[in-house]
Amino acid sequence: MPIIKSAKKALRQAERRRVQNLARKDAIREVVRKIKKLVASNKHDEALALLPQAYKAMDKAAKTNVLHRNTASRKKSRLVKFIRRTKV
């Protein structure tokens, strides 16, 4: 455990950030899971309707450096590609 005052503060900040980062990642995982579940049950229109939520979660994660912006972009691209590919 830290002894110095600034180290204690850094520990508090790190813990707070860790919780926020996990929440952002969980939001992404949750929406992607919902979309994949809808696609599996052939509800492509509903899956497409959830895309803005997925985009929002990924963009927020990229904005706060939880994900790299290119990673967020890649995930968005692959998600749309997945929906469109299984629609046929």
N, CA, C and O atoms as CSV, one atom per row, in Angstrom:
chain,resi,resn,atom,element,x,y,z
A,1,MET,N,N,0.843,-1.196,0.000
A,1,MET,CA,C,0.000,0.000,0.000
A,1,MET,C,C,0.883,1.252,0.000
A,1,MET,O,O,1.959,1.267,0.598
A,2,PRO,N,N,0.417,2.284,-0.671
A,2,PRO,CA,C,1.228,3.505,-0.741
A,2,PRO,C,C,1.305,4.214,0.607
A,2,PRO,O,O,0.378,4.167,1.416
A,3,ILE,N,N,2.420,4.858,0.815
A,3,ILE,CA,C,2.647,5.607,2.057
A,3,ILE,C,C,2.558,7.103,1.786
A,3,ILE,O,O,2.001,7.860,2.581
A,4,ILE,N,N,3.108,7.512,0.665
A,4,ILE,CA,C,3.149,8.932,0.310
A,4,ILE,C,C,1.764,9.400,-0.138
A,4,ILE,O,O,1.025,8.672,-0.802
A,5,LYS,N,N,1.438,10.623,0.239
A,5,LYS,CA,C,0.121,11.178,-0.021
A,5,LYS,C,C,-0.242,11.164,-1.512
A,5,LYS,O,O,-1.360,10.799,-1.874
A,6,SER,N,N,0.687,11.556,-2.363
A,6,SER,CA,C,0.406,11.601,-3.798
A,6,SER,C,C,0.184,10.196,-4.360
A,6,SER,O,O,-0.604,10.011,-5.287
A,7,ALA,N,N,0.877,9.215,-3.797
A,7,ALA,CA,C,0.703,7.832,-4.251
A,7,ALA,C,C,-0.665,7.300,-3.840
A,7,ALA,O,O,-1.283,6.520,-4.565
A,8,LYS,N,N,-1.129,7.730,-2.672
A,8,LYS,CA,C,-2.470,7.326,-2.213
A,8,LYS,C,C,-3.529,7.898,-3.155
A,8,LYS,O,O,-4.482,7.215,-3.530
A,9,LYS,N,N,-3.344,9.157,-3.525
A,9,LYS,CA,C,-4.283,9.800,-4.444
A,9,LYS,C,C,-4.251,9.105,-5.807
A,9,LYS,O,O,-5.296,8.874,-6.416
A,10,ALA,N,N,-3.069,8.779,-6.275
A,10,ALA,CA,C,-2.929,8.081,-7.558
A,10,ALA,C,C,-3.643,6.737,-7.518
A,10,ALA,O,O,-4.257,6.329,-8.503
A,11,LEU,N,N,-3.566,6.055,-6.398
A,11,LEU,CA,C,-4.248,4.775,-6.236
A,11,LEU,C,C,-5.762,4.951,-6.306
A,11,LEU,O,O,-6.452,4.162,-6.951
A,12,ARG,N,N,-6.281,5.993,-5.638
A,12,ARG,CA,C,-7.720,6.274,-5.682
A,12,ARG,C,C,-8.160,6.580,-7.117
A,12,ARG,O,O,-9.190,6.086,-7.576
A,13,GLN,N,N,-7.375,7.392,-7.814
A,13,GLN,CA,C,-7.704,7.743,-9.198
A,13,GLN,C,C,-7.689,6.518,-10.101
A,13,GLN,O,O,-8.569,6.338,-10.943
A,14,ALA,N,N,-6.687,5.688,-9.915
A,14,ALA,CA,C,-6.555,4.484,-10.751
A,14,ALA,C,C,-7.743,3.559,-10.542
A,14,ALA,O,O,-8.257,2.984,-11.502
A,15,GLU,N,N,-8.181,3.412,-9.308
A,15,GLU,CA,C,-9.326,2.550,-9.006
A,15,GLU,C,C,-10.600,3.096,-9.653
A,15,GLU,O,O,-11.386,2.340,-10.224
A,16,ARG,N,N,-10.798,4.411,-9.561
A,16,ARG,CA,C,-11.969,5.054,-10.149
A,16,ARG,C,C,-11.969,4.881,-11.670
A,16,ARG,O,O,-13.001,4.582,-12.270
A,17,ARG,N,N,-10.809,5.071,-12.275
A,17,ARG,CA,C,-10.685,4.919,-13.728
A,17,ARG,C,C,-10.899,3.476,-14.157
A,17,ARG,O,O,-11.513,3.213,-15.190
A,18,ARG,N,N,-10.387,2.535,-13.356
A,18,ARG,CA,C,-10.546,1.120,-13.679
A,18,ARG,C,C,-12.016,0.745,-13.741
A,18,ARG,O,O,-12.443,0.038,-14.653
A,19,VAL,N,N,-12.789,1.216,-12.774
A,19,VAL,CA,C,-14.224,0.934,-12.732
A,19,VAL,C,C,-14.928,1.537,-13.946
A,19,VAL,O,O,-15.769,0.885,-14.564
A,20,GLN,N,N,-14.586,2.779,-14.288
A,20,GLN,CA,C,-15.200,3.432,-15.443
A,20,GLN,C,C,-14.829,2.722,-16.744
A,20,GLN,O,O,-15.671,2.553,-17.627
A,21,ASN,N,N,-13.570,2.308,-16.859
A,21,ASN,CA,C,-13.123,1.605,-18.067
A,21,ASN,C,C,-13.843,0.275,-18.222
A,21,ASN,O,O,-14.251,-0.092,-19.323
A,22,LEU,N,N,-13.999,-0.445,-17.119
A,22,LEU,CA,C,-14.713,-1.720,-17.162
A,22,LEU,C,C,-16.167,-1.511,-17.570
A,22,LEU,O,O,-16.720,-2.310,-18.326
A,23,ALA,N,N,-16.781,-0.453,-17.078
A,23,ALA,CA,C,-18.170,-0.157,-17.427
A,23,ALA,C,C,-18.298,0.120,-18.921
A,23,ALA,O,O,-19.247,-0.335,-19.560
A,24,ARG,N,N,-17.349,0.861,-19.477
A,24,ARG,CA,C,-17.369,1.148,-20.915
A,24,ARG,C,C,-17.214,-0.132,-21.733
A,24,ARG,O,O,-17.932,-0.339,-22.711
A,25,LYS,N,N,-16.275,-0.988,-21.330
A,25,LYS,CA,C,-16.055,-2.246,-22.055
A,25,LYS,C,C,-17.264,-3.164,-21.938
A,25,LYS,O,O,-17.639,-3.831,-22.903
A,26,ASP,N,N,-17.876,-3.199,-20.753
A,26,ASP,CA,C,-19.063,-4.034,-20.548
A,26,ASP,C,C,-20.222,-3.561,-21.420
A,26,ASP,O,O,-20.977,-4.375,-21.951
A,27,ALA,N,N,-20.360,-2.240,-21.566
A,27,ALA,CA,C,-21.433,-1.690,-22.402
A,27,ALA,C,C,-21.262,-2.158,-23.846
A,27,ALA,O,O,-22.237,-2.509,-24.511
A,28,ILE,N,N,-20.028,-2.160,-24.320
A,28,ILE,CA,C,-19.760,-2.623,-25.685
A,28,ILE,C,C,-20.101,-4.103,-25.806
A,28,ILE,O,O,-20.812,-4.515,-26.723
A,29,ARG,N,N,-19.589,-4.896,-24.872
A,29,ARG,CA,C,-19.821,-6.349,-24.920
A,29,ARG,C,C,-21.305,-6.680,-24.883
A,29,ARG,O,O,-21.773,-7.561,-25.603
A,30,GLU,N,N,-22.031,-5.972,-24.044
A,30,GLU,CA,C,-23.463,-6.224,-23.876
A,30,GLU,C,C,-24.226,-5.971,-25.180
A,30,GLU,O,O,-25.038,-6.798,-25.593
A,31,VAL,N,N,-23.969,-4.843,-25.820
A,31,VAL,CA,C,-24.676,-4.503,-27.052
A,31,VAL,C,C,-24.302,-5.473,-28.171
A,31,VAL,O,O,-25.164,-5.914,-28.931
A,32,VAL,N,N,-23.016,-5.803,-28.270
A,32,VAL,CA,C,-22.571,-6.729,-29.317
A,32,VAL,C,C,-23.211,-8.097,-29.113
A,32,VAL,O,O,-23.618,-8.745,-30.077
A,33,ARG,N,N,-23.300,-8.538,-27.855
A,33,ARG,CA,C,-23.953,-9.824,-27.556
A,33,ARG,C,C,-25.411,-9.814,-27.990
A,33,ARG,O,O,-25.900,-10.779,-28.576
A,34,LYS,N,N,-26.101,-8.712,-27.698
A,34,LYS,CA,C,-27.507,-8.594,-28.087
A,34,LYS,C,C,-27.652,-8.675,-29.603
A,34,LYS,O,O,-28.532,-9.364,-30.117
A,35,ILE,N,N,-26.780,-7.963,-30.309
A,35,ILE,CA,C,-26.841,-7.953,-31.767
A,35,ILE,C,C,-26.600,-9.351,-32.317
A,35,ILE,O,O,-27.335,-9.806,-33.194
A,36,LYS,N,N,-25.584,-10.032,-31.813
A,36,LYS,CA,C,-25.272,-11.377,-32.303
A,36,LYS,C,C,-26.402,-12.356,-32.013
A,36,LYS,O,O,-26.675,-13.260,-32.802
A,37,LYS,N,N,-27.053,-12.163,-30.872
A,37,LYS,CA,C,-28.185,-13.024,-30.508
A,37,LYS,C,C,-29.349,-12.798,-31.482
A,37,LYS,O,O,-29.994,-13.752,-31.918
A,38,LEU,N,N,-29.608,-11.539,-31.816
A,38,LEU,CA,C,-30.670,-11.209,-32.762
A,38,LEU,C,C,-30.368,-11.763,-34.152
A,38,LEU,O,O,-31.259,-12.275,-34.830
A,39,VAL,N,N,-29.119,-11.660,-34.567
A,39,VAL,CA,C,-28.730,-12.184,-35.878
A,39,VAL,C,C,-28.900,-13.700,-35.911
A,39,VAL,O,O,-29.344,-14.259,-36.914
A,40,ALA,N,N,-28.549,-14.357,-34.818
A,40,ALA,CA,C,-28.680,-15.817,-34.745
A,40,ALA,C,C,-30.131,-16.253,-34.867
A,40,ALA,O,O,-30.419,-17.332,-35.384
A,41,SER,N,N,-31.048,-15.409,-34.386
A,41,SER,CA,C,-32.467,-15.742,-34.480
A,41,SER,C,C,-33.129,-15.071,-35.695
A,41,SER,O,O,-34.349,-14.910,-35.733
A,42,ASN,N,N,-32.317,-14.685,-36.681
A,42,ASN,CA,C,-32.776,-14.106,-37.956
A,42,ASN,C,C,-33.613,-12.836,-37.800
A,42,ASN,O,O,-34.553,-12.620,-38.564
A,43,LYS,N,N,-33.285,-12.008,-36.833
A,43,LYS,CA,C,-33.965,-10.721,-36.649
A,43,LYS,C,C,-32.994,-9.611,-37.049
A,43,LYS,O,O,-32.538,-8.836,-36.209
A,44,HIS,N,N,-32.688,-9.549,-38.344
A,44,HIS,CA,C,-31.669,-8.633,-38.844
A,44,HIS,C,C,-32.071,-7.169,-38.721
A,44,HIS,O,O,-31.224,-6.312,-38.468
A,45,ASP,N,N,-33.363,-6.876,-38.899
A,45,ASP,CA,C,-33.803,-5.480,-38.795
A,45,ASP,C,C,-33.630,-4.956,-37.377
A,45,ASP,O,O,-33.230,-3.810,-37.172
A,46,GLU,N,N,-33.936,-5.811,-36.398
A,46,GLU,CA,C,-33.763,-5.406,-34.996
A,46,GLU,C,C,-32.278,-5.259,-34.660
A,46,GLU,O,O,-31.891,-4.382,-33.888
A,47,ALA,N,N,-31.461,-6.119,-35.244
A,47,ALA,CA,C,-30.013,-6.026,-35.028
A,47,ALA,C,C,-29.481,-4.713,-35.596
A,47,ALA,O,O,-28.657,-4.048,-34.969
A,48,LEU,N,N,-29.958,-4.343,-36.794
A,48,LEU,CA,C,-29.545,-3.074,-37.393
A,48,LEU,C,C,-30.018,-1.884,-36.562
A,48,LEU,O,O,-29.357,-0.846,-36.518
A,49,ALA,N,N,-31.168,-2.043,-35.905
A,49,ALA,CA,C,-31.687,-0.964,-35.059
A,49,ALA,C,C,-30.812,-0.761,-33.820
A,49,ALA,O,O,-30.774,0.335,-33.261
A,50,LEU,N,N,-30.109,-1.814,-33.391
A,50,LEU,CA,C,-29.230,-1.697,-32.220
A,50,LEU,C,C,-27.840,-1.156,-32.571
A,50,LEU,O,O,-27.056,-0.820,-31.683
A,51,LEU,N,N,-27.545,-1.075,-33.863
A,51,LEU,CA,C,-26.221,-0.596,-34.270
A,51,LEU,C,C,-25.858,0.784,-33.710
A,51,LEU,O,O,-24.724,0.964,-33.265
A,52,PRO,N,N,-26.766,1.761,-33.711
A,52,PRO,CA,C,-26.394,3.064,-33.149
A,52,PRO,C,C,-25.949,2.982,-31.689
A,52,PRO,O,O,-25.064,3.726,-31.265
A,53,GLN,N,N,-26.562,2.080,-30.924
A,53,GLN,CA,C,-26.136,1.905,-29.528
A,53,GLN,C,C,-24.716,1.364,-29.458
A,53,GLN,O,O,-23.913,1.797,-28.631
A,54,ALA,N,N,-24.417,0.413,-30.336
A,54,ALA,CA,C,-23.072,-0.159,-30.375
A,54,ALA,C,C,-22.063,0.907,-30.781
A,54,ALA,O,O,-20.986,1.010,-30.194
A,55,TYR,N,N,-22.420,1.704,-31.794
A,55,TYR,CA,C,-21.537,2.773,-32.249
A,55,TYR,C,C,-21.273,3.761,-31.117
A,55,TYR,O,O,-20.141,4.199,-30.908
A,56,LYS,N,N,-22.328,4.101,-30.396
A,56,LYS,CA,C,-22.206,5.069,-29.311
A,56,LYS,C,C,-21.256,4.551,-28.240
A,56,LYS,O,O,-20.379,5.277,-27.771
A,57,ALA,N,N,-21.438,3.287,-27.855
A,57,ALA,CA,C,-20.590,2.689,-26.817
A,57,ALA,C,C,-19.130,2.647,-27.259
A,57,ALA,O,O,-18.231,2.952,-26.476
A,58,MET,N,N,-18.900,2.271,-28.507
A,58,MET,CA,C,-17.528,2.172,-29.012
A,58,MET,C,C,-16.887,3.541,-29.165
A,58,MET,O,O,-15.705,3.714,-28.869
A,59,ASP,N,N,-17.663,4.514,-29.627
A,59,ASP,CA,C,-17.125,5.863,-29.781
A,59,ASP,C,C,-16.772,6.480,-28.436
A,59,ASP,O,O,-15.761,7.170,-28.313
A,60,LYS,N,N,-17.606,6.233,-27.423
A,60,LYS,CA,C,-17.308,6.756,-26.087
A,60,LYS,C,C,-16.051,6.105,-25.525
A,60,LYS,O,O,-15.233,6.768,-24.888
A,61,ALA,N,N,-15.902,4.805,-25.762
A,61,ALA,CA,C,-14.714,4.103,-25.293
A,61,ALA,C,C,-13.464,4.634,-25.993
A,61,ALA,O,O,-12.411,4.774,-25.371
A,62,ALA,N,N,-13.581,4.927,-27.280
A,62,ALA,CA,C,-12.441,5.459,-28.027
A,62,ALA,C,C,-12.119,6.880,-27.565
A,62,ALA,O,O,-10.954,7.265,-27.471
A,63,LYS,N,N,-13.159,7.645,-27.281
A,63,LYS,CA,C,-12.982,9.033,-26.852
A,63,LYS,C,C,-12.226,9.106,-25.523
A,63,LYS,O,O,-11.406,10.001,-25.318
A,64,THR,N,N,-12.503,8.166,-24.631
A,64,THR,CA,C,-11.878,8.167,-23.307
A,64,THR,C,C,-10.648,7.266,-23.250
A,64,THR,O,O,-10.162,6.952,-22.164
A,65,ASN,N,N,-10.138,6.848,-24.415
A,65,ASN,CA,C,-8.931,6.026,-24.524
A,65,ASN,C,C,-9.042,4.661,-23.869
A,65,ASN,O,O,-8.033,4.079,-23.470
A,66,VAL,N,N,-10.256,4.149,-23.755
A,66,VAL,CA,C,-10.430,2.775,-23.291
A,66,VAL,C,C,-10.088,1.849,-24.448
A,66,VAL,O,O,-9.460,0.807,-24.262
A,67,LEU,N,N,-10.513,2.245,-25.653
A,67,LEU,CA,C,-10.149,1.557,-26.886
A,67,LEU,C,C,-9.397,2.543,-27.767
A,67,LEU,O,O,-9.640,3.748,-27.707
A,68,HIS,N,N,-8.501,2.041,-28.568
A,68,HIS,CA,C,-7.858,2.890,-29.571
A,68,HIS,C,C,-8.898,3.206,-30.640
A,68,HIS,O,O,-9.773,2.385,-30.918
A,69,ARG,N,N,-8.808,4.380,-31.236
A,69,ARG,CA,C,-9.839,4.781,-32.209
A,69,ARG,C,C,-9.898,3.833,-33.400
A,69,ARG,O,O,-10.977,3.591,-33.942
A,70,ASN,N,N,-8.764,3.297,-33.811
A,70,ASN,CA,C,-8.768,2.351,-34.928
A,70,ASN,C,C,-9.403,1.022,-34.525
A,70,ASN,O,O,-10.046,0.365,-35.343
A,71,THR,N,N,-9.224,0.634,-33.280
A,71,THR,CA,C,-9.841,-0.595,-32.782
A,71,THR,C,C,-11.355,-0.445,-32.780
A,71,THR,O,O,-12.079,-1.355,-33.183
A,72,ALA,N,N,-11.829,0.710,-32.322
A,72,ALA,CA,C,-13.265,0.970,-32.311
A,72,ALA,C,C,-13.810,0.941,-33.738
A,72,ALA,O,O,-14.868,0.367,-33.998
A,73,SER,N,N,-13.087,1.557,-34.641
A,73,SER,CA,C,-13.503,1.593,-36.039
A,73,SER,C,C,-13.558,0.187,-36.626
A,73,SER,O,O,-14.497,-0.157,-37.344
A,74,ARG,N,N,-12.550,-0.621,-36.320
A,74,ARG,CA,C,-12.503,-1.999,-36.823
A,74,ARG,C,C,-13.662,-2.818,-36.289
A,74,ARG,O,O,-14.289,-3.578,-37.027
A,75,LYS,N,N,-13.945,-2.657,-34.994
A,75,LYS,CA,C,-15.050,-3.401,-34.380
A,75,LYS,C,C,-16.388,-3.020,-35.002
A,75,LYS,O,O,-17.229,-3.882,-35.255
A,76,LYS,N,N,-16.582,-1.729,-35.248
A,76,LYS,CA,C,-17.823,-1.267,-35.875
A,76,LYS,C,C,-17.958,-1.852,-37.274
A,76,LYS,O,O,-19.024,-2.332,-37.658
A,77,SER,N,N,-16.887,-1.807,-38.017
A,77,SER,CA,C,-16.892,-2.311,-39.383
A,77,SER,C,C,-17.209,-3.801,-39.416
A,77,SER,O,O,-18.026,-4.246,-40.222
A,78,ARG,N,N,-16.576,-4.559,-38.558
A,78,ARG,CA,C,-16.782,-6.007,-38.537
A,78,ARG,C,C,-18.188,-6.375,-38.086
A,78,ARG,O,O,-18.751,-7.373,-38.535
A,79,LEU,N,N,-18.752,-5.565,-37.198
A,79,LEU,CA,C,-20.100,-5.828,-36.716
A,79,LEU,C,C,-21.114,-5.660,-37.848
A,79,LEU,O,O,-21.992,-6.505,-38.025
A,80,VAL,N,N,-20.999,-4.588,-38.602
A,80,VAL,CA,C,-21.909,-4.349,-39.728
A,80,VAL,C,C,-21.721,-5.431,-40.782
A,80,VAL,O,O,-22.689,-5.944,-41.344
A,81,LYS,N,N,-20.469,-5.768,-41.038
A,81,LYS,CA,C,-20.152,-6.810,-42.027
A,81,LYS,C,C,-20.785,-8.140,-41.599
A,81,LYS,O,O,-21.324,-8.872,-42.429
A,82,PHE,N,N,-20.718,-8.441,-40.311
A,82,PHE,CA,C,-21.312,-9.669,-39.770
A,82,PHE,C,C,-22.821,-9.704,-39.983
A,82,PHE,O,O,-23.373,-10.726,-40.392
A,83,ILE,N,N,-23.482,-8.593,-39.707
A,83,ILE,CA,C,-24.940,-8.511,-39.860
A,83,ILE,C,C,-25.321,-8.676,-41.337
A,83,ILE,O,O,-26.229,-9.436,-41.675
A,84,ARG,N,N,-24.628,-7.966,-42.187
A,84,ARG,CA,C,-24.954,-8.003,-43.621
A,84,ARG,C,C,-24.642,-9.355,-44.239
A,84,ARG,O,O,-25.385,-9.822,-45.103
A,85,ARG,N,N,-23.564,-9.989,-43.816
A,85,ARG,CA,C,-23.159,-11.281,-44.372
A,85,ARG,C,C,-24.162,-12.371,-44.017
A,85,ARG,O,O,-24.454,-13.237,-44.842
A,86,THR,N,N,-24.694,-12.335,-42.792
A,86,THR,CA,C,-25.631,-13.373,-42.349
A,86,THR,C,C,-27.054,-13.104,-42.818
A,86,THR,O,O,-27.922,-13.966,-42.683
A,87,LYS,N,N,-27.302,-11.928,-43.362
A,87,LYS,CA,C,-28.645,-11.573,-43.806
A,87,LYS,C,C,-29.054,-12.340,-45.059
A,87,LYS,O,O,-30.238,-12.599,-45.273
A,88,VAL,N,N,-28.084,-12.699,-45.877
A,88,VAL,CA,C,-28.350,-13.374,-47.170
A,88,VAL,C,C,-28.862,-14.772,-47.004
A,88,VAL,O,O,-29.127,-15.454,-47.994
